[in-house]
């Protein structure tokens, strides 16, 4: 009898242990996506796809994370573009209601780069993230490249996270009005984590925010051949620690709405600890100044902004929307209300340290390089 009781107790214990083990370690949902190291492309339609950081992936076409699916890219993973594929066909994109987890760490970022022997700007598209955040151009926009829907009414939406990403040689162009950036955020919500991005040699903008409310920190944008940092279409968020060097057009272009400069919600951007450095190469002309206050401008506030090599501070939209915002004190630079009567950089920038070290690359950027 004692042996029978002991046997029953042992079986019950094993059963409970098995249940506990399953509950503590749920199996991640499998994906039907066929992951190929030498041929990375296609639609991830379901489950979770995790890349292997010990391998270098050859991007041979558009890689799109579809609604409901997740792409995980661990620290140290490298994605290189196929040198023999058309540049406009090479991009990574995340749809609304899909997620991406770029999990680089200091000193060991995720790298997305050109696979050409002599890489240069515009070798490939870049990274596109679409979310359900509010955009003042409408709730269902279409990304200028990739044809993905974005926008909605959920500024708390999450598209995942981007931490420690180095992205290089992006910005290929379909036309003069249709081009990729380094990283494009379309209607991305503040539930998304964005920190430590190093965007290098983009043929168009380095990083751009189209509406949404995602916050970001530690953005280094080096050598962009349009604007370096761009936000528009009712973007509402805070960006902290921005280092810009190599300015072709504007260091920062801030817009409200290209079709209706008083569209609401107004762009309302707060930028803290910013360095804008024109660059010594003759090709970096900063033709649209340190700040391009464009298409109504919206509300813009800059704190601890450092500028080097650009004498005229802002290029100003002459429309009534922009004039109204400036007159209302909605364009603030280092605690001073900008005025059209004084557009000299020296009037607004004096002893600021910017992103951490004035014109020099800040220490935090070295961890992403």
Residue pairs with C-beta under 8 A, 6 or more apart in sequence:
28 47
28 48
29 46
29 47
29 48
30 47
30 48
31 44
31 45
31 46
31 47
31 48
31 49
31 69
32 45
32 46
32 47
33 42
33 43
33 44
33 45
33 46
33 47
33 49
33 69
34 42
35 49
35 51
37 52
37 55
37 56
37 57
37 58
38 58
39 58
39 60
40 57
40 58
40 59
40 60
40 63
40 79
41 59
41 60
41 61
41 62
41 63
42 61
42 62
42 63
42 64
43 64
43 66
44 63
44 64
44 65
44 66
44 69
44 70
44 71
44 98
45 66
45 68
45 69
46 66
46 68
46 69
47 69
47 70
48 69
48 70
48 71
48 72
49 69
49 70
49 71
49 72
50 72
50 74
51 57
51 71
51 72
51 73
51 74
51 77
51 79
52 74
52 77
53 74
53 75
53 76
53 77
54 76
55 77
56 78
56 79
56 80
57 77
57 78
57 79
57 80
58 80
58 81
58 82
58 115
59 79
59 80
59 81
59 82
59 90
59 92
59 115
59 124
60 82
60 85
60 90
61 85
61 89
61 90
62 89
62 90
62 91
62 92
62 93
62 125
62 146
63 71
63 91
63 92
63 93
64 92
64 93
64 94
64 95
64 146
64 148
65 71
65 93
65 94
65 95
65 98
65 99
65 100
66 95
66 98
67 95
67 96
67 97
67 98
68 97
68 98
69 98
69 99
70 98
70 99
70 100
70 101
70 160
71 94
71 98
71 99
71 100
71 101
72 100
72 101
72 103
73 79
73 100
73 101
73 102
73 103
73 104
73 110
74 103
74 110
75 103
75 104
75 105
75 108
75 109
75 110
75 164
76 104
76 108
76 109
76 110
77 110
77 111
78 110
78 111
78 112
78 113
79 92
79 110
79 111
79 112
79 113
80 113
80 114
80 115
81 87
81 90
81 113
81 114
81 115
81 116
81 123
81 124
82 90
82 115
83 114
83 115
83 116
83 117
87 122
87 123
87 124
87 125
87 172
88 125
88 145
88 172
88 173
88 174
88 180
89 125
90 124
90 125
90 172
91 124
91 125
91 126
91 127
91 128
91 145
91 146
91 180
92 112
92 125
92 126
92 127
92 128
93 127
93 128
93 129
93 130
93 143
93 146
93 148
94 100
94 128
94 129
94 130
94 159
94 160
95 130
95 148
95 149
96 130
96 131
96 132
96 148
96 149
96 150
96 152
96 187
97 132
98 159
99 158
99 159
99 160
100 129
100 159
100 160
100 161
100 162
101 160
101 161
102 110
102 160
102 161
102 162
102 163
102 164
102 165
103 110
103 161
103 163
103 164
104 110
104 163
104 164
104 165
104 166
104 196
104 368
105 163
105 164
106 164
106 196
106 367
106 368
107 367
108 164
109 164
109 165
109 166
109 196
109 198
109 367
109 368
110 164
110 165
110 166
111 165
111 166
111 167
111 168
112 126
112 127
112 165
112 166
112 167
112 168
113 119
113 166
113 167
113 168
113 169
114 120
114 123
114 124
114 168
114 169
116 123
116 169
119 168
119 169
119 201
120 169
120 201
121 169
121 170
121 171
121 201
121 202
121 203
121 223
121 225
122 169
122 170
122 171
122 172
122 173
122 203
122 204
122 225
123 169
123 170
123 172
124 169
124 170
124 172
124 180
125 145
125 146
125 170
125 171
125 172
125 180
126 167
126 170
126 171
126 180
126 181
126 182
126 183
126 184
126 202
127 165
127 167
127 170
127 182
127 183
127 184
128 143
128 145
128 146
128 148
128 180
128 183
128 184
128 186
129 159
129 162
129 183
129 184
129 185
129 186
129 188
129 192
130 143
130 148
130 149
130 150
130 159
130 186
130 187
130 188
131 150
131 152
131 154
131 157
131 158
131 159
131 185
131 186
131 187
131 188
131 189
131 192
131 212
131 214
132 150
132 151
132 152
132 153
132 154
132 157
132 187
132 189
133 151
133 152
133 154
133 155
133 157
133 187
133 188
133 189
133 190
133 211
133 212
133 213
133 214
134 151
134 152
134 153
134 154
134 155
134 187
134 211
134 212
134 213
134 234
134 236
134 265
135 141
135 150
135 151
135 186
135 187
135 210
135 211
135 212
135 233
135 234
136 211
136 233
136 234
136 256
136 257
136 260
136 263
136 264
136 265
136 266
136 267
137 151
137 210
137 211
137 233
137 234
137 257
137 259
137 263
138 151
139 151
139 152
139 153
140 149
140 150
140 151
140 152
141 149
141 150
141 151
141 186
141 187
141 210
141 211
141 233
142 148
142 149
142 150
143 149
143 150
143 184
143 186
144 177
144 178
144 179
145 174
145 178
145 179
145 180
145 184
148 186
150 186
150 187
150 210
151 186
151 187
151 211
152 187
154 189
155 189
155 190
155 212
155 213
155 236
156 189
156 190
156 191
156 213
157 188
157 189
157 190
157 191
157 192
158 189
158 191
158 192
159 188
159 189
159 191
159 192
160 192
160 193
161 192
161 193
161 194
162 183
162 192
162 193
162 194
162 195
162 197
163 193
163 195
163 196
164 195
164 196
164 367
164 368
165 183
165 196
165 197
165 198
165 368
166 197
166 198
166 200
166 368
166 369
167 182
167 183
167 197
167 198
167 199
167 200
168 199
168 200
168 201
169 200
169 201
169 202
170 180
170 181
170 182
170 199
170 201
170 202
170 203
170 204
171 179
171 180
171 181
171 182
171 202
171 203
171 204
171 205
171 224
171 225
171 226
172 179
172 180
172 203
173 179
173 180
173 203
173 204
179 203
179 204
179 226
180 203
180 204
181 202
181 204
181 205
181 206
181 207
181 208
181 230
182 199
182 200
182 202
182 204
182 205
182 206
182 207
182 221
182 224
183 197
183 199
183 206
183 207
183 208
184 207
184 208
184 210
185 194
185 207
185 208
185 209
185 210
185 212
185 214
186 210
186 211
186 212
187 210
187 211
187 212
188 209
188 212
188 213
188 214
189 212
189 213
189 214
190 212
190 213
190 214
190 215
190 237
192 214
194 214
194 215
194 216
194 217
195 216
195 217
195 218
196 217
196 218
196 364
196 367
196 368
197 207
197 216
197 218
197 219
197 220
197 368
198 220
198 222
198 365
198 368
198 369
199 206
199 207
199 219
199 220
199 221
199 222
199 224
200 222
200 223
201 222
201 223
202 221
202 223
202 224
202 225
202 226
203 225
203 226
204 224
204 225
204 226
205 224
205 226
205 227
205 228
205 229
205 230
205 253
206 221
206 222
206 224
206 227
206 228
206 229
206 244
207 219
207 221
207 228
207 229
207 230
208 227
208 229
208 230
208 231
208 232
209 230
209 231
209 232
209 235
209 237
210 231
210 232
210 233
210 235
211 232
211 233
211 234
211 235
212 235
212 236
212 237
213 235
213 236
213 237
214 237
215 237
215 238
215 239
215 240
216 237
216 239
216 240
217 239
217 240
217 241
218 240
218 241
218 364
218 365
218 368
219 229
219 239
219 241
219 242
219 243
220 242
220 243
220 361
220 362
220 365
220 368
220 369
221 228
221 229
221 242
221 243
221 244
221 245
222 244
222 245
222 246
223 245
223 246
223 279
223 284
224 244
224 246
224 247
224 248
225 248
226 248
226 249
227 248
227 249
227 250
227 251
227 252
227 253
227 288
227 292
228 244
228 246
228 247
228 250
228 251
228 252
228 276
229 239
229 242
229 244
229 251
229 252
229 253
230 252
230 253
230 254
230 255
231 237
231 252
231 253
231 254
231 255
231 267
231 269
232 253
232 254
232 255
232 256
232 257
232 258
232 267
232 294
232 295
233 255
233 256
233 257
233 267
234 256
234 257
234 263
234 264
234 265
234 266
234 267
234 298
235 267
235 268
235 269
235 298
236 265
236 267
236 268
236 269
237 269
237 270
238 269
238 270
238 271
238 272
239 269
239 270
239 271
239 272
240 271
240 272
240 273
241 272
241 273
241 355
241 356
241 362
241 364
242 252
242 271
242 273
242 274
242 275
242 355
243 275
243 277
243 354
243 355
243 356
243 361
243 362
243 365
244 251
244 252
244 274
244 275
244 276
244 277
245 275
245 277
245 279
245 359
245 361
246 277
246 278
246 279
246 281
246 284
247 276
247 277
247 278
247 279
247 284
247 285
247 286
247 290
247 310
248 283
248 284
248 285
248 286
248 287
249 286
249 287
249 288
249 292
250 286
250 288
250 289
250 290
250 291
250 292
250 315
251 276
251 278
251 286
251 289
251 290
251 291
251 307
251 310
252 271
252 274
252 276
252 290
252 291
252 292
253 288
253 291
253 292
253 294
254 267
254 269
254 291
254 292
254 293
254 294
254 297
254 298
254 300
255 267
255 294
255 295
255 296
255 297
255 298
256 262
256 263
256 266
256 267
256 295
256 296
256 297
256 298
256 321
256 325
257 263
257 295
257 296
258 295
260 296
261 295
261 296
261 297
261 317
261 319
261 320
261 321
261 322
262 296
262 320
262 321
262 324
263 296
266 296
266 298
266 299
266 325
267 296
267 297
267 298
267 299
267 300
268 298
268 299
269 298
269 299
269 300
269 301
270 301
270 303
271 300
271 301
271 302
271 303
271 305
272 303
272 304
273 303
273 304
273 353
273 354
273 355
273 356
274 302
274 304
274 305
274 306
274 354
274 355
275 306
275 307
275 308
275 354
275 355
275 356
275 357
275 358
275 359
275 362
276 290
276 305
276 306
276 307
276 308
276 310
276 354
277 307
277 308
277 309
277 359
278 284
278 286
278 308
278 309
278 310
279 309
286 309
286 310
288 315
289 310
289 312
289 313
289 314
289 315
290 307
290 310
290 313
290 314
290 345
291 300
291 302
291 313
291 314
291 315
292 314
292 315
293 300
293 314
293 315
293 316
293 317
293 322
293 326
293 331
294 315
294 317
294 322
295 317
295 319
295 321
295 322
296 317
296 319
296 321
296 322
296 325
297 317
297 321
297 322
297 325
297 326
297 330
297 331
298 325
298 330
299 325
299 330
299 331
300 330
300 331
300 332
301 332
302 332
302 333
302 334
303 334
303 335
304 334
304 352
304 353
304 354
305 333
305 334
305 348
305 349
305 352
305 354
306 349
306 352
306 353
306 354
306 355
306 358
306 359
307 313
307 345
307 349
308 358
308 359
310 345
311 344
311 345
311 346
312 343
312 344
312 345
313 333
313 338
313 343
313 344
313 345
313 347
313 348
313 349
314 338
314 343
316 322
316 326
316 340
316 343
323 340
325 331
326 338
326 339
326 340
329 337
331 337
331 338
332 338
333 348
333 349
334 348
334 349
334 350
334 352
336 347
336 348
338 348
352 358
355 362
355 365
356 362
356 363
356 364
357 363
